[in-house]
Amino acid sequence: MDILTPDAALKLAEHHWHIHGEVSALPSYADQNFRIRDGGAGYVLKVAHPSWAWQDIELENRAMMTLAEREPALGVPRVQLAASGEHLLSLSVAGRTCLVRVLSYVPGSTYAEAIAGLAPGVRAPLHESLGRAVGRLTRGLKDFHHPAADRQHDWNLMRLPALMDQLPHIADAELRDAVQRHAGGFCASLPHWRSELPVTVLHNDANDLNVIAGEEGGRKVVSAVIDFGDMCTSFRLADLAIACTYAMQHENNPVACAQRIVGGYLAEHPLLPRELEYLHAFILARLCHSILMATRSQREQPDNPFVMVSQQGVRRLLLQLACVEADAIVRPFMESRHD
């Protein structure tokens, strides 16, 4: 994909959105993103890679627009309508037809940055606010539908069986055995869980780089969730499990961290008792999912040093949680009814 210069990106924003300001490029894996500072928080002009389909980008925009209406207290990027009134434009960009949109810029630090600067004794408000933010995501996306959400997404936990062929390629025997046990158990339970557990449209990626923290009353709290590119239809429980999975990697006491996240989530949105019962299995499954995806990527890109960069924490947490009782996280919440 030919590179769009910042000046050319600003001209697009000025012509189609009537937005002016100082422009700078933002890092991105495949797309091209540009921050435009206008004296306020500013905007991000996003140029999707030509491989993206219209309905996939529309799914993201429609979800953010729905959340902005239903959950105004939850910070998500706000979709900016073009002068034509459209939320997504198909434009010629550097000789290619690309999908272009503008979102509000979300200020703050990532969860990973925020937690790194906090002593363990003052982290509780950040943990609880993470749970509340994800609970609001679930509540805001209730009954939200879009045909693109039913796509076959690699990071959908329902797709975990498709990755099990990577198991023999995990070099570490202890880790391979743990993945076989927990991912295999999850896959075996999938047919039953598909009929038993609620299914909905998910954000599906509330990791420590997609959760934004700010200041509130002198404390660090989660203020926003960004990056809706992994949205899919899956188990309602998965968004909570994913948030726990990434936050727990920053803690010496991951169970206590997850308990605070669950408490915050339940303060915003109830879960069925059986969903709470399976949370531990879902967290283990997400960790296994990450390991299997990284194993596949490493085989496909053996010279890419970044493929395994986040795996140390994932693997350590999987082996740690494998020794924890299955109800350790949710035990304080099981006596009360959440339905």
Sine and cosine of phi, psi and omega as CSV:
sin_phi,cos_phi,sin_psi,cos_psi,sin_omega,cos_omega
0.00,0.00,0.81,-0.58,0.00,-1.00
-0.90,0.43,0.58,-0.82,-0.06,-1.00
-0.98,0.18,0.75,-0.67,0.10,-0.99
-1.00,0.00,0.77,-0.63,0.00,-1.00
-0.97,0.23,0.43,-0.91,0.06,-1.00
-0.83,0.56,-0.64,0.77,-0.01,-1.00
-0.90,0.44,-0.65,0.76,0.03,-1.00
-0.92,0.39,-0.59,0.81,0.04,-1.00
-0.90,0.44,-0.66,0.75,0.01,-1.00
-0.90,0.43,-0.60,0.80,0.03,-1.00
-0.89,0.45,-0.62,0.79,0.07,-1.00
-0.88,0.47,-0.70,0.71,-0.01,-1.00
-0.90,0.43,-0.65,0.76,-0.01,-1.00
-0.92,0.38,-0.69,0.73,-0.09,-1.00
-0.95,0.30,-0.70,0.71,-0.14,-0.99
-0.99,-0.11,-0.42,0.91,-0.02,-1.00
-0.88,-0.48,-0.10,1.00,-0.04,-1.00
0.85,0.53,0.61,0.79,0.02,-1.00
-0.96,-0.28,0.73,-0.69,-0.03,-1.00
-0.80,-0.60,0.41,-0.91,0.05,-1.00
0.40,-0.92,-0.23,-0.97,0.04,-1.00
-1.00,-0.04,0.70,-0.71,-0.12,-0.99
-0.90,-0.44,0.58,-0.82,0.09,-1.00
-0.52,-0.85,0.52,-0.85,0.00,-1.00
-0.97,0.24,0.57,-0.82,0.08,-1.00
-0.93,-0.36,0.50,-0.87,0.02,-1.00
-0.92,0.40,0.59,-0.81,0.03,-1.00
-0.37,-0.93,0.54,-0.84,-0.07,-1.00
-0.94,0.33,-0.78,0.63,-0.06,-1.00
-0.79,-0.62,-0.54,0.84,0.00,-1.00
-0.99,0.15,0.00,-1.00,0.10,-0.99
-0.82,-0.57,0.85,-0.53,-0.05,-1.00
-0.84,-0.54,0.61,-0.80,-0.04,-1.00
-0.69,-0.72,0.77,-0.64,0.09,-1.00
-1.00,0.01,0.72,-0.70,0.03,-1.00
-0.88,-0.48,0.91,-0.42,0.01,-1.00
-1.00,-0.06,0.83,-0.55,-0.05,-1.00
-0.88,-0.48,0.27,0.96,-0.07,-1.00
0.98,-0.19,-0.35,0.94,0.10,-0.99
-0.94,-0.35,-0.53,-0.85,0.03,-1.00
-0.91,0.41,-0.52,0.85,0.07,-1.00
1.00,0.01,-0.25,-0.97,-0.14,-0.99
-0.66,-0.75,0.24,-0.97,0.14,-0.99
-0.82,-0.58,0.86,-0.50,0.13,-0.99
-1.00,0.00,0.83,-0.56,-0.09,-1.00
-0.90,-0.44,0.85,-0.53,0.06,-1.00
-0.95,-0.32,0.93,-0.36,-0.07,-1.00
-0.97,0.26,0.55,-0.84,0.13,-0.99
-0.85,0.52,0.59,-0.81,-0.04,-1.00
-0.84,0.55,-0.30,0.95,-0.01,-1.00
-0.96,0.29,-0.29,0.96,-0.02,-1.00
-0.96,0.30,0.69,-0.73,0.07,-1.00
-1.00,0.05,0.48,-0.88,0.00,-1.00
-0.80,0.60,-0.74,0.68,-0.12,-0.99
-0.92,0.40,-0.46,0.89,0.03,-1.00
-0.93,0.36,-0.69,0.73,0.04,-1.00
-0.95,0.32,-0.61,0.80,0.04,-1.00
-0.88,0.47,-0.61,0.79,0.07,-1.00
-0.82,0.57,-0.75,0.66,0.01,-1.00
-0.86,0.51,-0.76,0.65,-0.04,-1.00
-0.88,0.47,-0.71,0.70,-0.02,-1.00
-0.90,0.44,-0.61,0.79,0.04,-1.00
-0.91,0.42,-0.70,0.72,0.01,-1.00
-0.91,0.42,-0.62,0.79,0.03,-1.00
-0.92,0.40,-0.62,0.79,0.04,-1.00
-0.91,0.41,-0.69,0.72,0.01,-1.00
-0.92,0.40,-0.61,0.79,0.03,-1.00
-0.88,0.48,-0.57,0.82,0.00,-1.00
-0.98,0.18,-0.70,0.72,-0.11,-0.99
-1.00,0.07,-0.54,0.84,-0.09,-1.00
-0.77,-0.64,0.93,0.38,-0.07,-1.00
-0.88,0.47,-0.39,0.92,0.01,-1.00
-0.97,0.23,-0.28,0.96,0.04,-1.00
-1.00,0.05,0.85,-0.53,0.02,-1.00
-0.97,0.26,0.88,-0.48,0.16,-0.99
-0.69,-0.73,0.41,-0.91,0.07,-1.00
-0.85,0.53,0.72,-0.69,0.01,-1.00
-1.00,-0.02,0.80,-0.60,0.00,-1.00
-0.96,0.29,0.79,-0.62,-0.02,-1.00
-0.99,-0.15,0.82,-0.58,0.03,-1.00
-0.97,0.26,0.66,-0.75,0.08,-1.00
-0.94,0.33,0.18,-0.98,0.02,-1.00
-0.85,0.52,-0.44,0.90,0.02,-1.00
-0.98,0.21,-0.14,0.99,-0.03,-1.00
1.00,-0.02,-0.01,1.00,-0.02,-1.00
-1.00,-0.03,0.49,-0.87,0.00,-1.00
-1.00,-0.09,-0.17,0.99,-0.04,-1.00
-0.52,-0.85,0.78,-0.63,-0.05,-1.00
-0.88,-0.47,0.58,-0.82,0.13,-0.99
-0.98,-0.20,0.93,-0.36,-0.14,-0.99
-0.78,-0.62,0.41,-0.91,0.11,-0.99
-0.99,0.16,0.88,-0.48,-0.05,-1.00
-0.80,-0.61,0.92,-0.40,0.02,-1.00
0.77,0.63,0.66,0.75,0.07,-1.00
1.00,0.07,0.01,1.00,0.03,-1.00
-0.83,-0.55,0.51,-0.86,0.09,-1.00
-1.00,0.09,0.85,-0.52,-0.06,-1.00
-0.74,-0.67,0.38,-0.92,0.09,-1.00
-1.00,0.01,0.78,-0.63,-0.10,-0.99
-0.80,-0.60,0.66,-0.75,0.05,-1.00
-0.52,-0.85,0.22,-0.97,0.05,-1.00
-0.78,-0.62,0.76,-0.65,0.06,-1.00
-0.87,-0.50,0.41,-0.91,0.13,-0.99
-0.93,0.37,0.55,-0.83,0.07,-1.00
-0.99,0.17,0.74,-0.68,-0.01,-1.00
-0.99,-0.17,0.93,-0.36,-0.02,-1.00
-0.98,0.22,0.30,-0.95,0.04,-1.00
0.80,-0.59,-0.07,-1.00,0.04,-1.00
-0.94,-0.34,0.40,-0.92,0.06,-1.00
-0.93,0.37,0.35,-0.94,0.05,-1.00
-0.84,0.54,-0.65,0.76,-0.01,-1.00
-0.87,0.49,-0.67,0.75,0.03,-1.00
-0.93,0.37,-0.68,0.74,-0.04,-1.00
-0.90,0.43,-0.71,0.70,-0.07,-1.00
-0.94,0.35,-0.51,0.86,0.00,-1.00
-0.91,0.41,-0.43,0.90,-0.02,-1.00
-1.00,-0.07,0.11,0.99,-0.05,-1.00
-0.91,-0.40,0.69,-0.73,0.12,-0.99
-0.94,0.35,0.50,-0.87,-0.04,-1.00
-0.80,0.60,-0.55,0.83,-0.07,-1.00
-0.95,0.31,-0.22,0.97,-0.04,-1.00
-0.87,-0.50,0.36,0.93,-0.05,-1.00
-1.00,-0.01,-0.25,0.97,-0.12,-0.99
-0.81,0.58,-0.71,0.70,0.00,-1.00
-0.87,0.49,-0.55,0.83,0.02,-1.00
-0.93,0.36,-0.67,0.74,0.04,-1.00
-0.87,0.49,-0.78,0.63,-0.04,-1.00
-0.88,0.47,-0.66,0.75,-0.02,-1.00
-0.93,0.38,-0.48,0.88,0.11,-0.99
-0.89,0.45,-0.72,0.69,0.04,-1.00
-0.87,0.49,-0.67,0.74,0.02,-1.00
-0.89,0.46,-0.67,0.74,-0.01,-1.00
-0.88,0.47,-0.69,0.73,-0.01,-1.00
-0.94,0.34,-0.58,0.81,0.09,-1.00
-0.88,0.48,-0.64,0.77,0.06,-1.00
-0.92,0.39,-0.58,0.81,0.10,-1.00
-0.85,0.53,-0.76,0.66,0.00,-1.00
-0.87,0.49,-0.72,0.69,-0.02,-1.00
-0.90,0.44,-0.67,0.75,-0.05,-1.00
-0.94,0.33,-0.46,0.89,-0.02,-1.00
-0.99,-0.11,0.11,0.99,0.04,-1.00
-0.86,0.51,0.77,-0.64,0.00,-1.00
0.91,0.41,0.19,0.98,0.10,-0.99
-0.97,0.23,0.72,-0.69,-0.02,-1.00
-0.73,-0.68,0.58,-0.82,0.13,-0.99
-0.34,-0.94,0.71,-0.71,-0.07,-1.00
-0.85,0.52,-0.51,0.86,-0.03,-1.00
-0.94,0.33,-0.31,0.95,-0.01,-1.00
-0.92,0.38,-0.31,0.95,-0.01,-1.00
-1.00,0.01,0.18,0.98,0.01,-1.00
-0.90,0.43,0.35,-0.93,0.03,-1.00
-1.00,0.08,1.00,-0.03,-0.10,-1.00
-0.99,-0.11,0.73,-0.68,-0.04,-1.00
-0.85,0.53,-0.53,0.85,-0.07,-1.00
-1.00,-0.05,0.16,0.99,0.11,-0.99
-0.97,0.23,0.82,-0.57,-0.01,-1.00
-0.85,0.52,-0.43,0.90,0.07,-1.00
-0.90,0.43,-0.30,0.95,-0.01,-1.00
-1.00,-0.07,0.11,0.99,-0.04,-1.00
-0.82,0.57,-0.62,0.79,0.01,-1.00
-0.84,0.54,-0.49,0.87,-0.03,-1.00
-0.94,0.34,-0.22,0.97,-0.01,-1.00
-0.98,-0.18,-0.10,0.99,-0.11,-0.99
-0.91,0.41,-0.28,0.96,0.06,-1.00
-0.94,0.33,-0.17,0.98,0.05,-1.00
-0.99,0.10,-0.19,0.98,-0.09,-1.00
-0.81,0.59,-0.72,0.69,-0.02,-1.00
-0.89,0.45,-0.27,0.96,-0.07,-1.00
-1.00,-0.03,0.01,1.00,0.11,-0.99
-0.98,0.19,0.91,-0.42,-0.16,-0.99
-0.94,0.34,-0.65,0.76,-0.06,-1.00
-0.96,0.29,0.87,-0.50,-0.11,-0.99
-0.91,0.42,-0.67,0.74,0.00,-1.00
-0.89,0.45,-0.69,0.73,0.02,-1.00
-0.92,0.40,-0.67,0.74,0.00,-1.00
-0.87,0.49,-0.66,0.75,0.02,-1.00
-0.91,0.42,-0.64,0.77,0.00,-1.00
-0.91,0.41,-0.68,0.74,0.02,-1.00
-0.91,0.42,-0.67,0.74,0.01,-1.00
-0.87,0.49,-0.66,0.75,-0.04,-1.00
-0.93,0.36,-0.76,0.65,-0.13,-0.99
-0.99,0.11,-0.66,0.75,0.07,-1.00
-0.93,0.37,-0.64,0.77,0.02,-1.00
-0.89,0.45,-0.66,0.75,0.05,-1.00
-0.90,0.44,-0.64,0.77,0.03,-1.00
-0.89,0.45,-0.73,0.68,-0.01,-1.00
-0.88,0.47,-0.62,0.78,0.01,-1.00
-0.91,0.41,-0.50,0.87,-0.02,-1.00
-1.00,0.07,-0.21,0.98,-0.10,-0.99
-0.82,0.57,-0.73,0.68,-0.02,-1.00
-0.84,0.54,-0.65,0.76,0.01,-1.00
-0.93,0.36,-0.71,0.70,-0.06,-1.00
-0.92,0.40,-0.53,0.85,0.02,-1.00
-0.87,0.50,-0.53,0.85,-0.01,-1.00
-1.00,-0.05,-0.28,0.96,-0.12,-0.99
-0.98,-0.22,-0.57,0.82,-0.15,-0.99
-0.98,-0.20,0.57,-0.82,0.03,-1.00
-0.88,0.48,0.64,-0.77,0.02,-1.00
-0.86,-0.51,0.67,-0.75,-0.05,-1.00
-0.44,-0.90,0.01,-1.00,0.10,-1.00
-0.99,0.10,0.76,-0.65,-0.09,-1.00
-0.91,-0.42,0.42,-0.91,0.26,-0.97
-0.92,0.39,-0.74,0.67,0.19,-0.98
0.97,0.24,0.18,0.98,-0.03,-1.00
-0.38,-0.92,0.72,0.69,0.02,-1.00
-0.99,0.16,0.90,0.44,0.01,-1.00
-1.00,0.04,0.01,-1.00,-0.14,-0.99
-0.97,0.26,-0.06,1.00,0.11,-0.99
-0.96,-0.26,-0.25,0.97,0.00,-1.00
-0.98,-0.22,-0.02,1.00,0.08,-1.00
-0.96,-0.27,0.76,-0.65,-0.09,-1.00
-0.94,-0.33,0.70,-0.71,-0.01,-1.00
-0.92,-0.40,0.51,-0.86,0.07,-1.00
-0.66,-0.75,-0.15,-0.99,-0.01,-1.00
-0.98,-0.19,0.66,-0.75,0.09,-1.00
-0.54,-0.84,0.91,-0.41,-0.02,-1.00
0.87,0.49,0.56,0.83,0.00,-1.00
0.98,0.18,0.11,0.99,-0.01,-1.00
-0.88,-0.47,0.46,-0.89,0.12,-0.99
-0.99,0.13,0.82,-0.57,0.04,-1.00
-0.67,-0.74,0.39,-0.92,0.06,-1.00
-0.95,0.31,0.78,-0.63,-0.05,-1.00
-0.91,-0.41,-0.31,0.95,-0.08,-1.00
-0.30,-0.95,0.32,-0.95,0.14,-0.99
-0.79,-0.61,0.74,-0.67,-0.05,-1.00
-0.84,-0.54,0.01,-1.00,0.10,-1.00
0.86,0.50,1.00,0.00,-0.01,-1.00
-0.99,-0.15,0.35,0.93,-0.12,-0.99
-0.95,0.30,-0.26,0.97,-0.01,-1.00
-0.97,-0.24,0.30,0.95,-0.04,-1.00
-0.86,0.52,0.59,-0.81,0.04,-1.00
-0.28,-0.96,0.13,-0.99,0.10,-1.00
-1.00,-0.10,0.85,-0.53,-0.05,-1.00
-0.36,-0.93,-0.22,-0.98,0.01,-1.00
-0.90,0.43,0.71,-0.70,0.03,-1.00
-0.82,0.57,-0.59,0.80,-0.05,-1.00
-0.89,0.45,-0.38,0.92,-0.17,-0.98
-0.89,0.46,-0.61,0.79,-0.03,-1.00
-0.89,0.46,-0.66,0.75,0.06,-1.00
-0.91,0.42,-0.69,0.72,0.01,-1.00
-0.88,0.48,-0.65,0.76,-0.01,-1.00
-0.91,0.42,-0.70,0.71,0.02,-1.00
-0.87,0.50,-0.70,0.71,0.04,-1.00
-0.88,0.48,-0.69,0.72,-0.08,-1.00
-0.82,0.57,-0.71,0.71,-0.07,-1.00
-0.99,0.15,-0.61,0.79,0.01,-1.00
-0.92,0.39,-0.60,0.80,-0.05,-1.00
-0.90,0.44,-0.43,0.90,-0.03,-1.00
-0.93,0.36,-0.26,0.97,-0.01,-1.00
-1.00,-0.06,0.06,1.00,-0.19,-0.98
-0.87,-0.50,0.54,-0.84,0.16,-0.99
-0.98,0.20,-0.43,0.90,0.05,-1.00
-0.86,-0.51,0.98,0.19,-0.10,-1.00
-0.91,0.41,-0.50,0.87,-0.01,-1.00
-0.91,0.42,-0.71,0.70,0.02,-1.00
-0.88,0.47,-0.63,0.77,0.06,-1.00
-0.87,0.50,-0.75,0.66,-0.02,-1.00
-0.90,0.44,-0.58,0.82,0.04,-1.00
-0.88,0.47,-0.64,0.77,0.02,-1.00
-0.93,0.36,-0.60,0.80,0.05,-1.00
-0.90,0.45,-0.72,0.69,0.01,-1.00
-0.88,0.48,-0.68,0.73,0.03,-1.00
-0.87,0.50,-0.68,0.74,0.05,-1.00
-0.90,0.43,-0.67,0.75,0.01,-1.00
-0.87,0.49,-0.75,0.66,-0.06,-1.00
-0.92,0.39,-0.38,0.92,0.08,-1.00
-0.93,0.37,-0.37,0.93,-0.01,-1.00
-0.96,-0.26,-0.54,0.84,-0.08,-1.00
-0.50,-0.87,0.77,-0.63,0.00,-1.00
-0.97,0.23,0.39,-0.92,0.13,-0.99
-0.81,-0.59,0.42,-0.91,0.10,-0.99
-0.93,0.37,0.54,-0.84,0.05,-1.00
-0.80,0.60,-0.62,0.79,-0.02,-1.00
-0.94,0.34,-0.43,0.90,0.10,-0.99
-0.92,0.39,-0.70,0.72,0.06,-1.00
-0.87,0.49,-0.63,0.77,-0.01,-1.00
-0.86,0.51,-0.54,0.84,-0.07,-1.00
-0.99,-0.14,0.06,1.00,-0.07,-1.00
-0.85,0.52,-0.70,0.71,-0.01,-1.00
-0.84,0.55,-0.71,0.71,0.00,-1.00
-0.90,0.43,-0.58,0.81,0.01,-1.00
-0.94,0.34,-0.62,0.79,0.05,-1.00
-0.90,0.44,-0.72,0.69,0.05,-1.00
-0.87,0.49,-0.63,0.77,0.00,-1.00
-0.91,0.42,-0.65,0.76,0.02,-1.00
-0.90,0.43,-0.64,0.77,0.05,-1.00
-0.89,0.46,-0.70,0.71,0.05,-1.00
-0.89,0.46,-0.65,0.76,0.03,-1.00
-0.85,0.53,-0.72,0.70,0.00,-1.00
-0.89,0.46,-0.67,0.74,-0.01,-1.00
-0.91,0.42,-0.68,0.73,-0.01,-1.00
-0.93,0.37,-0.63,0.78,0.06,-1.00
-0.90,0.44,-0.68,0.73,0.01,-1.00
-0.92,0.40,-0.60,0.80,0.04,-1.00
-0.89,0.46,-0.70,0.72,0.04,-1.00
-0.90,0.44,-0.70,0.72,-0.02,-1.00
-0.90,0.44,-0.63,0.78,0.01,-1.00
-0.90,0.43,-0.60,0.80,0.04,-1.00
-0.93,0.36,-0.57,0.82,-0.01,-1.00
-0.98,0.18,-0.49,0.87,-0.03,-1.00
-0.76,-0.65,0.93,0.37,-0.10,-0.99
-0.89,0.45,-0.34,0.94,-0.04,-1.00
-0.99,-0.13,0.08,1.00,-0.01,-1.00
-1.00,-0.04,0.95,-0.32,-0.06,-1.00
-0.95,0.31,-0.22,0.97,-0.09,-1.00
-1.00,0.05,-0.19,0.98,-0.07,-1.00
-0.87,0.49,-0.63,0.78,-0.10,-0.99
-0.97,-0.23,0.19,0.98,-0.17,-0.98
-0.89,0.45,-0.52,0.85,-0.04,-1.00
-0.98,-0.18,0.11,0.99,-0.15,-0.99
-0.98,0.18,-0.35,0.94,-0.04,-1.00
-0.87,0.49,-0.74,0.67,0.01,-1.00
-0.92,0.39,-0.61,0.80,0.01,-1.00
-0.89,0.46,-0.75,0.67,-0.06,-1.00
-0.93,0.37,-0.63,0.78,0.04,-1.00
-0.89,0.46,-0.69,0.72,-0.03,-1.00
-0.92,0.38,-0.63,0.78,0.02,-1.00
-0.86,0.51,-0.75,0.66,-0.02,-1.00
-0.92,0.40,-0.54,0.84,0.02,-1.00
-0.94,0.35,-0.73,0.69,-0.05,-1.00
-0.95,0.30,-0.40,0.92,0.03,-1.00
-0.89,0.46,-0.34,0.94,-0.01,-1.00
-0.98,-0.18,0.09,1.00,-0.04,-1.00
-0.98,-0.19,0.61,-0.79,0.03,-1.00
-0.86,0.50,0.60,-0.80,-0.14,-0.99
-0.89,0.46,-0.43,0.90,-0.02,-1.00
-0.97,-0.23,0.19,0.98,-0.10,-1.00
-0.87,0.50,-0.66,0.75,-0.05,-1.00
-0.95,0.31,-0.68,0.73,-0.18,-0.98
-0.99,-0.13,-0.07,1.00,-0.05,-1.00
-0.78,0.63,-0.68,0.74,-0.01,-1.00
-0.91,0.42,-0.29,0.96,-0.10,-0.99
-0.96,-0.27,-0.13,0.99,-0.11,-0.99
-0.97,0.24,-0.36,0.93,-0.02,-1.00
-0.96,0.28,-0.47,0.88,0.04,-1.00
-1.00,-0.06,0.40,-0.92,-0.09,-1.00
-1.00,-0.04,0.77,-0.64,0.02,-1.00
-0.81,-0.58,1.00,-0.03,0.01,-1.00
-0.56,-0.83,0.00,0.00,0.00,0.00
